Amino acid sequence: MPADLPSRRTAAPRPLPDLGFVDGSGAARHLADWHGRIVVLNLWATWCQPCVAEMPALAALARQVAPAGDIAVLPVSIDHGGVDLVRRFYRTHAIEGLPVLCDPDMRIPTALREEGVPVTLVIDRAGREVARIVGPVRWDPATTPARLRSLANG
């Protein structure tokens, strides 16, 4: 059962290690590339049923926040199959509006000491973790962008 996004920070803002992954073109990307924006970093996998169920709502959130541009939704797949597998998944499930991002070596879960998926970090404009949610989240309520901005601003 998906949870609601917390209305308050789950911890004091914490600096994060340099989290790296690859984008759909195979280019190396880093969380720092989104410095100055609020980031929803969602770790997921195509074989994870709660993740699969959560993706349409995450895509809806990405489309909802795209015009303002201050919130980036970054779903990072930990599948070993990488970019091609994620592209096929998006096509098969009609997922639109989300970037193809992959961490096939599972460096991010190791760095965050997380063993399961889905897990989502809400990251403030300074690149600090302000909330961590283990398990699926209801991303599609109209109030979600405001709640994310509130979490980021403290």
KOLTORPA-348088 format. One record per residue: residue in one letter; x, y negated, z negated of N, C-alpha, C, O in turn. Coordinates in steps of 0.001 Angstrom, whole numbers. Layout:
# residues N
MILO/type/n.px/n.py/n.pz/ca.px/ca.py/ca.pz/c.px/c.py/c.pz/o.px/o.py/o.pz
MILO/A/X/Y/Z/X/Y/Z/X/Y/Z/X/Y/Z;
...
This chain:
# residues 154
MILO/type/n.px/n.py/n.pz/ca.px/ca.py/ca.pz/c.px/c.py/c.pz/o.px/o.py/o.pz
MILO/M/851/1197/0/0/0/0/887/-1246/0/1700/-1412/-909;
MILO/P/750/-2125/994/1587/-3319/1024/1307/-4244/-160/173/-4372/-622;
MILO/A/2367/-4879/-630/2262/-5830/-1738/2142/-7241/-1186/2492/-7503/-35;
MILO/D/1644/-8143/-2016/1661/-9557/-1653/3062/-10099/-1876/3798/-9618/-2738;
MILO/L/3419/-11100/-1096/4680/-11795/-1294/4631/-12437/-2682/3625/-13058/-3026;
MILO/P/5687/-12305/-3485/5631/-12918/-4822/5457/-14432/-4723/5937/-15064/-3782;
MILO/S/4768/-14998/-5704/4562/-16452/-5695/5714/-17175/-6398/5852/-18393/-6284;
MILO/R/6533/-16421/-7119/7694/-17005/-7801/8945/-16216/-7432/8875/-15065/-7002;
MILO/R/10084/-16865/-7612/11352/-16196/-7362/11489/-14966/-8258/11080/-14994/-9419;
MILO/T/12058/-13902/-7727/12238/-12686/-8509/13547/-12717/-9275/13795/-11855/-10119;
MILO/A/14392/-13707/-8987/15672/-13858/-9689/16177/-15266/-9431/15679/-15971/-8552;
MILO/A/17175/-15665/-10210/17841/-16934/-9935/18514/-16802/-8565/18945/-15708/-8201;
MILO/P/18613/-17901/-7799/19260/-17815/-6486/20644/-17179/-6597/21476/-17588/-7407;
MILO/R/20867/-16155/-5751/22134/-15419/-5784/22841/-15529/-4452/22223/-15347/-3403;
MILO/P/24144/-15827/-4479/24896/-15811/-3222/24905/-14393/-2654/24877/-13416/-3403;
MILO/L/24943/-14292/-1348/24969/-12992/-690/26322/-12774/-26/26989/-13731/368;
MILO/P/26726/-11513/96/27944/-11247/862/27703/-11592/2329/26561/-11821/2728;
MILO/D/28746/-11630/3124/28626/-11877/4554/27947/-10671/5181/28567/-9618/5330;
MILO/L/26683/-10812/5547/25923/-9710/6113/25964/-9802/7630/25529/-10795/8213;
MILO/G/26490/-8759/8265/26621/-8756/9710/25778/-7677/10349/25490/-6652/9732;
MILO/F/25376/-7914/11608/24573/-6971/12376/24735/-7345/13841/25436/-8308/14151;
MILO/V/24109/-6615/14741/24198/-6941/16163/22820/-7299/16696/21798/-6804/16220;
MILO/D/22818/-8184/17711/21539/-8569/18315/21266/-7716/19553/22043/-6822/19888;
MILO/G/20166/-7999/20216/19733/-7200/21357/20711/-7154/22512/20651/-6241/23335;
MILO/S/21620/-8132/22590/22624/-8132/23661/23904/-7433/23212/24859/-7314/23981;
MILO/G/23916/-6965/21946/25109/-6301/21419/26103/-7257/20779/27178/-6841/20345;
MILO/A/25748/-8545/20719/26640/-9545/20122/26607/-9449/18596/25562/-9187/18001;
MILO/A/27755/-9663/17982/27833/-9677/16523/27149/-10941/16006/27383/-12042/16503;
MILO/R/26305/-10756/15004/25629/-11877/14355/25874/-11782/12860/26194/-10716/12336;
MILO/H/25722/-12904/12186/25908/-12951/10737/24769/-13748/10131/24236/-14666/10755;
MILO/L/24406/-13393/8925/23353/-14122/8230/23643/-15626/8242/22723/-16438/8346;
MILO/A/24911/-15989/8136/25305/-17401/8116/24882/-18148/9390/24806/-19376/9387;
MILO/D/24603/-17405/10490/24158/-18052/11728/22834/-18791/11526/22497/-19683/12304;
MILO/W/22092/-18427/10496/20785/-19040/10219/20856/-19991/9027/19818/-20353/8473;
MILO/H/22057/-20403/8622/22218/-21332/7493/21388/-22589/7782/21369/-23089/8907;
MILO/G/20711/-23084/6759/19861/-24257/6923/18403/-23911/7192/17539/-24788/7189;
MILO/R/18132/-22621/7426/16754/-22167/7609/16414/-21188/6489/17297/-20579/5886;
MILO/I/15126/-21050/6227/14652/-20013/5314/14654/-18722/6115/14185/-18696/7253;
MILO/V/15180/-17647/5528/15281/-16385/6248/14486/-15304/5521/14575/-15153/4302;
MILO/V/13708/-14561/6301/13050/-13345/5833/13852/-12205/6466/13680/-11899/7645;
MILO/L/14726/-11582/5678/15582/-10496/6163/14930/-9176/5763/14896/-8811/4587;
MILO/N/14417/-8472/6766/13686/-7232/6526/14494/-6062/7057/14767/-5987/8255;
MILO/L/14880/-5144/6174/15569/-3924/6585/14526/-2845/6802/13671/-2613/5948;
MILO/W/14602/-2178/7971/13575/-1218/8320/14172/-122/9195/15335/-190/9593;
MILO/A/13360/886/9487/13768/1973/10380/12545/2514/11107/11433/2483/10580;
MILO/T/12760/3007/12314/11646/3507/13126/11020/4761/12536/9856/5050/12811;
MILO/W/11766/5514/11729/11262/6751/11133/10546/6518/9805/10004/7454/9218;
MILO/C/10543/5284/9335/9951/4928/8035/8500/4492/8259/8252/3421/8814;
MILO/Q/7537/5323/7825/6125/5012/8071/5679/3676/7467/4976/2926/8145;
MILO/P/6055/3338/6214/5660/2016/5696/6253/875/6523/5622/-169/6683;
MILO/C/7472/1073/7050/8103/56/7900/7300/-125/9186/7013/-1248/9600;
MILO/V/6943/997/9810/6186/972/11058/4857/239/10840/4444/-575/11666;
MILO/A/4201/536/9728/2919/-102/9417/3075/-1602/9188/2161/-2376/9473;
MILO/E/4231/-2011/8673/4485/-3412/8324/4856/-4274/9538/4658/-5488/9508;
MILO/M/5384/-3673/10591/5933/-4446/11711/4932/-5368/12418/5303/-6503/12719;
MILO/P/3689/-4958/12703/2771/-5900/13358/2544/-7170/12525/2465/-8263/13085;
MILO/A/2442/-7043/11219/2239/-8220/10362/3492/-9085/10329/3398/-10312/10288;
MILO/L/4673/-8452/10347/5934/-9208/10381/6030/-9985/11704/6463/-11137/11730;
MILO/A/5624/-9340/12787/5622/-10014/14094/4630/-11179/14094/4912/-12234/14663;
MILO/A/3475/-10994/13459/2485/-12077/13366/3055/-13253/12581/2841/-14410/12945;
MILO/L/3781/-12956/11503/4421/-14024/10726/5434/-14758/11593/5471/-15988/11585;
MILO/A/6257/-14029/12341/7275/-14659/13193/6621/-15611/14198/7113/-16716/14424;
MILO/R/5519/-15178/14796/4820/-16049/15754/4218/-17267/15044/4211/-18369/15593;
MILO/Q/3717/-17062/13830/3091/-18157/13070/4109/-19244/12699/3784/-20431/12732;
MILO/V/5344/-18842/12345/6347/-19817/11885/7220/-20358/13014/7966/-21315/12809;
MILO/A/7139/-19761/14199/7998/-20175/15314/7877/-21666/15652/8903/-22313/15861;
MILO/P/6660/-22241/15713/6573/-23655/16100/7326/-24589/15147/7973/-25528/15610;
MILO/A/7261/-24363/13838/7942/-25247/12884/9455/-25041/12931/10217/-25992/12760;
MILO/G/9890/-23801/13163/11309/-23526/13329/12155/-23488/12069/13368/-23293/12148;
MILO/D/11535/-23670/10905/12334/-23710/9665/12456/-22344/8994/13237/-22181/8057;
MILO/I/11689/-21364/9469/11730/-20013/8892/12119/-19031/9995/11509/-19009/11064;
MILO/A/13137/-18221/9723/13566/-17191/10672/13180/-15828/10126/13482/-15512/8975;
MILO/V/12518/-15021/10937/12138/-13660/10562/13128/-12723/11255/13160/-12627/12482;
MILO/L/13934/-12034/10443/15002/-11179/10965/14794/-9732/10532/15226/-9344/9446;
MILO/P/14134/-8925/11372/13983/-7516/11058/15231/-6771/11540/15487/-6716/12743;
MILO/V/16002/-6204/10629/17231/-5506/11003/17015/-4008/10845/16811/-3506/9739;
MILO/S/17064/-3305/11971/16888/-1853/11969/18173/-1169/11521/19269/-1541/11940;
MILO/I/18021/-165/10664/19178/618/10236/19267/1943/10989/20050/2818/10619;
MILO/D/18460/2092/12052/18488/3312/12849/19847/3493/13514/20446/2524/13982;
MILO/H/20333/4727/13558/21598/5016/14236/21484/4819/15745/22492/4611/16419;
MILO/G/20266/4883/16279/20044/4734/17720/20257/3334/18252/20355/3145/19464;
MILO/G/20333/2342/17368/20670/980/17764/19635/278/18627/18435/538/18549;
MILO/V/20160/-633/19465/19360/-1572/20240/18339/-878/21140/17175/-1279/21167;
MILO/D/18750/147/21872/17830/810/22808/16643/1426/22078/15507/1341/22544;
MILO/L/16908/2043/20941/15843/2654/20150/14849/1592/19666/13637/1800/19724;
MILO/V/15359/465/19194/14487/-611/18703/13655/-1188/19852/12462/-1444/19691;
MILO/R/14286/-1391/21005/13538/-1898/22169/12400/-953/22533/11283/-1402/22789;
MILO/R/12672/361/22560/11622/1348/22868/10515/1283/21830/9334/1331/22174;
MILO/F/10895/1174/20545/9910/1086/19466/9011/-133/19674/7788/-22/19588;
MILO/Y/9612/-1296/19946/8827/-2515/20156/7855/-2332/21317/6693/-2726/21223;
MILO/R/8328/-1732/22417/7445/-1499/23581/6310/-561/23211/5143/-856/23471;
MILO/T/6647/564/22608/5651/1585/22263/4589/1038/21317/3414/1387/21436;
MILO/H/4991/185/20382/4070/-337/19361/3566/-1744/19675/2919/-2373/18838;
MILO/A/3864/-2245/20892/3417/-3577/21327/3803/-4666/20327/2998/-5534/19987;
MILO/I/5057/-4599/19864/5577/-5604/18927/6163/-6749/19743/7071/-6540/20547;
MILO/E/5647/-7956/19539/6123/-9130/20274/6486/-10233/19301/5864/-10380/18248;
MILO/G/7497/-11006/19661/7875/-12157/18859/8957/-11882/17843/9326/-12779/17085;
MILO/L/9484/-10651/17802/10565/-10331/16870/11854/-10089/17639/11837/-9492/18716;
MILO/P/12978/-10554/17086/14260/-10274/17731/14664/-8812/17530/14246/-8169/16568;
MILO/V/15476/-8303/18444/16064/-6974/18306/17378/-7156/17536/18327/-7757/18040;
MILO/L/17416/-6628/16314/18598/-6740/15448/18871/-5380/14830/17943/-4700/14391;
MILO/C/20144/-4974/14793/20478/-3625/14345/21714/-3591/13453/22657/-4365/13615;
MILO/D/21666/-2671/12517/22784/-2375/11626/22926/-851/11577/22646/-229/10552;
MILO/P/23372/-240/12717/23393/1222/12797/24374/1879/11827/24256/3072/11544;
MILO/D/25335/1117/11319/26297/1676/10361/25849/1478/8915/26553/1849/7976;
MILO/M/24664/885/8753/24063/672/7427/24976/-100/6474/25061/218/5287;
MILO/R/25650/-1108/7003/26523/-1934/6156/25710/-2826/5210/26108/-3059/4069;
MILO/I/24557/-3326/5704/23754/-4226/4866/23180/-3491/3655/23330/-3984/2537;
MILO/P/22525/-2327/3824/22026/-1634/2625/23146/-1314/1633/22941/-1387/422;
MILO/T/24315/-964/2139/25452/-686/1257/25842/-1950/496/26039/-1910/-718;
MILO/A/25955/-3070/1208/26344/-4343/576/25322/-4794/-460/25676/-5408/-1466;
MILO/L/24044/-4483/-206/22976/-4915/-1118/22653/-3868/-2186/21819/-4101/-3061;
MILO/R/23319/-2718/-2106/23060/-1595/-3022/21592/-1165/-2965/20950/-939/-3991;
MILO/E/21088/-1060/-1749/19716/-597/-1522/19782/710/-759/20506/826/229;
MILO/E/19030/1688/-1216/19068/2983/-546/17867/3238/336/17944/4049/1258;
MILO/G/16761/2568/78/15542/2835/835/15136/1678/1715/15687/581/1619;
MILO/V/14163/1935/2578/13542/907/3399/12031/1125/3331/11594/2253/3103;
MILO/P/11238/104/3518/11655/-1261/3802/12091/-2003/2534/11622/-1727/1430;
MILO/V/12990/-2937/2736/13358/-3884/1686/13515/-5240/2371/14093/-5341/3453;
MILO/T/12993/-6273/1723/13016/-7610/2309/13646/-8594/1333/13340/-8599/141;
MILO/L/14530/-9424/1866/15105/-10521/1091/14551/-11831/1629/14486/-12039/2840;
MILO/V/14155/-12711/720/13829/-14081/1093/15064/-14887/721/15525/-14856/-420;
MILO/I/15594/-15614/1711/16864/-16315/1563/16622/-17807/1772/15987/-18212/2746;
MILO/D/17133/-18616/852/16897/-20063/951/17815/-20697/2003/18650/-20023/2606;
MILO/R/17642/-21997/2206/18392/-22703/3252/19895/-22709/3000/20680/-22906/3928;
MILO/A/20299/-22496/1752/21730/-22453/1400/22304/-21042/1534/23477/-20816/1238;
MILO/G/21472/-20088/1982/21962/-18729/2183/21950/-17861/940/22633/-16838/887;
MILO/R/21167/-18269/-75/21095/-17502/-1329/19806/-16692/-1387/18747/-17155/-964;
MILO/E/19910/-15489/-1912/18733/-14647/-2115/17895/-15237/-3243/18396/-15490/-4339;
MILO/V/16598/-15454/-2957/15689/-15968/-3987/14586/-14973/-4331/13885/-15138/-5329;
MILO/A/14433/-13939/-3506/13462/-12886/-3810/13865/-11629/-3049/14393/-11693/-1939;
MILO/R/13599/-10478/-3677/13833/-9181/-3041/12602/-8331/-3300/12178/-8163/-4443;
MILO/I/12034/-7796/-2228/10845/-6961/-2352/11170/-5594/-1767/11517/-5475/-592;
MILO/V/11053/-4568/-2598/11251/-3201/-2132/9873/-2645/-1798/8971/-2652/-2636;
MILO/G/9719/-2166/-573/8434/-1665/-110/7791/-2632/859/8270/-3751/1038;
MILO/P/6699/-2201/1489/6047/-3036/2494/5332/-4235/1870/4886/-4198/723;
MILO/V/5242/-5297/2672/4627/-6557/2238/3514/-6910/3225/3609/-6610/4415;
MILO/R/2457/-7551/2716/1414/-8121/3576/1952/-9468/4063/1997/-10435/3303;
MILO/W/2360/-9525/5334/2972/-10741/5883/1974/-11636/6589/2279/-12797/6863;
MILO/D/778/-11121/6894/-104/-11874/7772/-1050/-12892/7140/-1718/-13608/7885;
MILO/P/-1152/-13004/5798/-2025/-14072/5288/-1563/-15452/5775/-366/-15702/5916;
MILO/A/-2517/-16330/6024/-2200/-17678/6497/-1350/-18449/5486/-672/-19409/5852;
MILO/T/-1385/-18033/4218/-641/-18730/3167/834/-18310/3094/1604/-18911/2345;
MILO/T/1236/-17289/3857/2600/-16768/3733/3679/-17810/4043/4629/-17914/3268;
MILO/P/3592/-18583/5122/4660/-19573/5362/4824/-20575/4215/5949/-20904/3838;
MILO/A/3720/-21053/3667/3800/-21994/2544/4429/-21321/1325/5210/-21936/600;
MILO/R/4084/-20060/1109/4636/-19326/-31/6150/-19135/152/6912/-19246/-809;
MILO/L/6578/-18848/1385/8016/-18700/1660/8747/-20006/1414/9830/-20017/829;
MILO/R/8156/-21109/1861/8797/-22431/1645/8876/-22731/150/9871/-23283/-319;
MILO/S/7848/-22376/-590/7838/-22601/-2038/8918/-21767/-2720/9623/-22269/-3596;
MILO/L/9058/-20499/-2328/10111/-19647/-2892/11484/-20235/-2606/12343/-20275/-3487;
MILO/A/11689/-20689/-1380/12994/-21217/-979/13333/-22502/-1718/14491/-22750/-2054;
MILO/N/12308/-23320/-1971/12547/-24598/-2619/12594/-24525/-4128/12965/-25490/-4796;
MILO/G/12210/-23355/-4674/12269/-23163/-6119/11071/-23725/-6813/10972/-23642/-8037;
